[in-house]
Amino acid sequence: MVGLFVGGWYPSEEKAIMITPLFTMAGSLLTMAFPILMLLSGKHTAFVPWLILVSNLLLSLALFSTFSQRRVLVLHRGVHLSVVLFVASVVTVFIDQISNWISLAFCFGLFFTTYRVAEKTSAGFGVQFRREWDVKTYLQLDPSRLNHWKVMNAKPTNGLMALSRTKQQLAVMYCEFEDDGCWLHLDVFSDQIFNLEHFLVEEE
């Protein structure tokens, strides 16, 4: 995605570190393969629920590690679906009336949804910008942007200050407080061009 650069905004230097998601997802493939062999052979099936549980925990770690690197992923449907699949797999794995194949299917679904989110995150999908911000200045977006942006907290905070969810993009804004001052971050998850001109009232 290309962002139209405007004075005051700087491309974020943060890069996704995907070592943890990579190794945990690779490990989960192994712990999902053994239950398949056990169920097909009918041997050592008592270990199947525990191996599925380990697979879910590894995948949840991969998802959390990916999610924690991009605030905007809190809006991503792939993350929401992954959470649902995780809960479904964990809940069904120890219910005797439900086949372990069902729980294993949920686990495989969790793998693919987590992989899709991690793949785009590792590829640097979207764009991230930041700019210096006065901690005493409240966030004000240009009125023309308010039709698809919602300001949740105008006061500078490390939590979500504003968000946008449309068919074309997911985006969030938040502040980070560092030794050199306060920085306002804009994290956009989209393949569309994001125009920074006339984005903040301050810039008019």
N, C-alpha and C positions, 0 to 999 in steps of 0.2 A: 504494500500500500504506500502511496505517496502522500506526504503532507506538504501543503504549501507553506513554506517558511515565512514567518512574520517576526519582525524585530521584537526581542524580549523573550521569545520562545527558543529553547534549545532542544535538539534531539536528546532523548534520554540515553545515557551510557550504559544502562542496565541491560545485561544479556542473560537469557535464560540458561541456567545450569541444569542439564538434564541427566547427570550421572545417576542420581538416586532413582528417578523414574525408569531409566533404562535397565538398571540391574534388578530392580524389584519386579518389573514386568517380565523380564527374562526368567527370573526365579519362579514367578507365578505360572509360567507355561509348563515348567517341570512339575510343579506340585498339582497342576491340573491334568497332566498326562498320566500320572500314576493312578488316580482314581478311575480313569477310563479303563486302564488295563486290569485293575482289580475287579471292577464291575463286570467286565467282559469275561474274565476268567472265573469269577466267583470266589476268588481267594483273598484273604486278608481284608474283607469288606468292612470290618470294624474300624479300620483306619481311614476309610473314605471320608466320613464327615469331618474329621480333623484335618485332613489334607485340603479339603475344600475350604475349610475355615482359614487355614494358613494362606491359601491362594487369595481369599478375599482380603485378608489383612495386608498382604503384600501389594495388592492392587490399590487398596485404600491409601497406603503410604505413597504409592506412585502418584495417585490423583491429588493428594494433599500437597505433595512436593511441587507438583505442576501448578496447582491452584494458587499456592502461596507466592508464586513469582509474578503473577499478573492479577491485580485487583479486579480487573474487568471480568475475569472468569466467574465472578460471583453471579453474573447475569447469564452465563452461557447455559443453554439447555442441555448440552452434553454433560456438564457437571451435575445438573439436577437429575438427569436420567441415571447417571452413574451412582448417585447416592441411593436412588430408588432400587436399582439392581443390587447394590450392596446389601441393603436392608432385607430385600426379598430373599437373597441367597442365604444370608446368615440365619434368618428366621426359619426358613424351610429345611435347612440342613439337618436339624436334630428332631424334626417331626417324623415319627415312624410311619405315619399314614401317607407321607409324601415321598415319592421316589427320589433317590439321590441324584438321578439324572436331571430332575427339574432344577434342583439347587445348582448343579454343575452347569446347566444351560444358562441360568442367571449369571453365574460367575464368568462364563465365556462372553456373555453380553457386556458385563462390566469391563472385561479386558478390551473389547473393541471400542467401547465408548471412551474409555480412558486413553486408549491409543490415539484416537482421533483428536482429542483435546491436546495431548502431549505433542503430537506431530505438528500441529499448527503453532503451538507455543514455541517449540524448538526451532521452527523455521522463521521465527520473528514476525508472525502474522500480525498485520495491523501496524500501528505506529504509536510511539510514546514520546510525549514532549513534557518539558518542565520549564518553569520560569521563576525567577525570584519573586517573593511575595511578602508584603508587609503584614505581620501578624495582627495588626490593628485594622486591616482592610477587609471588609466583608465581600464575599464573592457576589458579583452581579453579572449575569449574562445578558448579551444583547437581546432585546425583546423579540427580534426576528428568530432567535434560536429557541425560544421558550415553548414553541409548539411541539418540539420533540425532546426537550431537555427538562428535567425536574430537579430543582435545587432542594436538596434535603436538609442541608445545614450550611448556611452562608458563612458562618464563623470558621476561620481556619482550624482544621482538625485533622488528625491522622486517619479518622474514619471517612466514610464516603460523604462527600459534600454535594455532589451532583451526579446524575446518571442519565443516560439516554439509551433507549431500546427501541429500535425500528427494524424493519425487514432488511435494511442495508447495513446497519451497524449496531454494535454494543459499545458503550463508552462510559467511563467514570472519571470523576475528578476528586482529588484528595491532596492533602498537604503532608510534607515530611519535614521534620524539624532537625536540622543538622548543625554542626559546629559553625558553619558559615552562614547560617540564617535559615529562613523558612522558604521552602520551594513548593510551588503549586504544580501538581502533576496532572497530566491529561493522558489517559490510557484508552486507546481506541482499538477495537477488534473488528476489522472490516477490510474488504478488498477495494473499497471505494476511496476516492480522493477526499481527504478532509481539509477543508478550507479554514485556516485560522484567522482570516481577516474578519474584523467586526465580530469577534467571538465574545470578548469581554467588553463591558461598558467602558472600562478604563481606557480601552484602545481607540475609542472613537475620536 
